[in-house]
Structure formats: structure tokens, C-alpha cells
Amino acid sequence: MRNLIFLLCFIPFVMQGQDSLSPVVKEKKEVKKPSEFQKRLKREFKFSTFYAAYNGANSISDVTTYSVTNGLTTTRTSTPFDYSAVFGIRKIQRFGYEPNIQNRFKNGTENSFSDAATIGSKSKGFEYLFEWDFRRQQGKTFLSQDHFLRYIGDWYVVKVEYLQDQLADINYFEASQRYRYKFNRKFSVNAGLVQRISEPYGFDPLADWVLQTGDIHFTNLAIEEMGYGVDFSDVDNYQYLDPNGNVVANSTEVWEAVVIPQILSDYVDRERALLPNKLEYSFVMGFDYYKYTKDFWLHSWANVMPYHIKSNDQYSYNKYNGGNWVDYSGGLIFGYRFTKSLGIFTEGKYHKYWNRSWYDFSMGINFIIL
């Protein structure tokens, strides 16, 4: 009996000793390798820059106006401060003349003229830009957007872009497919097709209200289309009423000089907004030239759309223009260092679509005292 008790007490120590001597086998976790799509996606976003910035400044100073209608009175008009809020993500390989932004923050006020070039600095692959710019200038707010995705191949370029510039009153979507021929590393030409979706530029809502004399029957337009009215109860003092019945003018002079211009503007905006967007097919050709050295650089590009396929759309620009037309765009960036201290530069870009133009430029001289 004593031997049995001793054996039962000894068994746990034996079992624990066996456990401690047995090797510990760790279960290997299977590491899931990223897919080819994930690898490519990571590669395309590598070196891209996301930025968000808010910039502000005072606007024009307060304006004081004087009136002597009922004695001397003064009115002070204040304009809220100007600001811009910019959000974006970009991956566009910089050209040699552009500053290296890897070691400094991007605040959204930089003007990269080269973004408008047909061919980027990258020899092959995807480049993209997605940017929103909310801006207030002198009390008026504007929204500008520029989004594009571009693929550069050895012998072709494909690009899709959406542009909205409320300052220039332009808004369109564009897709292009171009064949590219490279004469050398500096100069290339391209040709292909362009598809654009936009509002029917050229449409004039006031055309139906123009009389044979060339004048506009603006009072009838205000009454029939915009809901305004005229009170003739006092033949010596007509009253002009807005759609809510409020008096907006007590004389024909004020009605024509102040109220009518705003009515015409509101009518045109309303009629333009009611029309559907139109699709346009065009032929495009262009060139790109780029040369860079430490003391001299020249980058230029141009695009011309000389022919547009005529459609049966009643709002086609062919109809308003009386036939075919030419759209074009281009840019130039030039810099030259005469010495280590003295240099000049000029850069800018210009667009003209549907006889609407928008552009920006910069030029100047730099002298560094050594």
C-alpha cells in the first residue's frame, strides 16, 4: 500500500519532466503574398504627393460711398478676405527646370505650367493629377478643378481629363488617343482623335428676343419669362415689381440701367443650365519639344483641332459658328542664365476652345549678388 501511494505521488513529476524535455513545435503561419494587382497599384502610387492647404489674404479695402438725396449720408462696403482651399493628389515627374519639392511642403499656390503639356517628362507609364481649388476673390467664390490620367507609351499617348474653371467660365470632359512619332529625345509630333463633352457653347438664349432693329425686347422677356411686372396705376410714376411683388424700380431709367442687366444675366444662366451636354468628335495634331541644360532650357508644345465632325445635334457648335472652326492650345517655358548672377525666364500657357480663351503667364529677370 505504501509503495502504491509513493508511485501515485511520483507520476506527476515524471509527466512534467517528460513535457519539459519534449521539443516545442511552433505552428508556422502562412504569409499571404500580395497579388500582382496589389504590387502594381503600390508601384503606381509610389512617389505620389497628397496635399491639402488653406491660404488667405485681405481683399480690397473698404469702400465708402456718399449720397445727398436726403441729406449727406455715407455707406461703407466691406469685402470679405480672399482665400483658397486646395486639395489634391499628383504624380507627375518633374522636368529639369522645375524645383525639387521633395524637401519642402506643397501649399497649392504653385503654378505648374508644364502640367498642361501633352507629353510629360516620364519616358513611359502612368501620370495623374486630381486637384480641387475652392477660391474667394473680392467677395466672389469660384471652384476650379483639374483631373487627368495620362499614359505615355513608346509610340502613343492616351489621356482623359476633366477641367472646370469658373473664373474663365469653361467646363468640359476630354479624352484623346494619339499616335506619337519621336524624331529624337527632344522633339516629337502626335496626331489622333479627341472626344469632348461640354455644354453647348455658342448657344445664345437672347437671340430669340432680338428685334429687327437689333435691340432686345427686355421688358417682355422680364415679364413673360422671369415673372416680373409693371404697375401702371400711377401714370406719372410707374412701379416695376419682382416676382414676389416687391418694388425694384420707381423709374424707367433705374429699371433699364440696374434691374434689366441682372434679369438678362439670370435668364441666360437659367437657359444654359437647362440644356443637355453635347458630345463632339475632333481630329487633333500637335508637337512637343524639350531641351534642358544647367544654363538654358526650352519646353514648348502645341495642339490644334482643325476639323470637327458635324453632327445633327441642334446645339452643335457647327451650327452656331456657321461651319467648321479651329480650336488650339499651347505653352512655352524658357529660361537662360547669362552668368551665375543674371538670368531671365518666361513661361505661360494658352487655350482657345469654342472661341472661349483662358490663359496665364509669367516672365521676369533674376539677379543674384554674389
Salt bridges, closest charged atoms under 4 A:
GLU110 OE1 - LYS106 NZ 3.38
ASP115 OD1 - ARG90 NH2 2.95
GLU127 OE1 - ARG150 NH2 2.65
ASP133 OD2 - ARG135 NH2 2.44
ASP154 OD2 - LYS124 NZ 3.79
GLU161 OE1 - LYS159 NZ 3.67
ASP169 OD2 - ARG272 NH1 3.28
ASP169 OD2 - ARG356 NH2 2.73
GLU199 OE2 - ARG272 NE 2.88
GLU225 OE1 - ARG270 NH2 3.02
GLU271 OE2 - ARG270 NH2 2.95
GLU280 OE1 - ARG196 NH2 3.23
GLU280 OE2 - LYS278 NZ 2.90
ASP327 OD2 - ARG196 NH2 2.89
ASP360 OD1 - LYS349 NZ 3.13
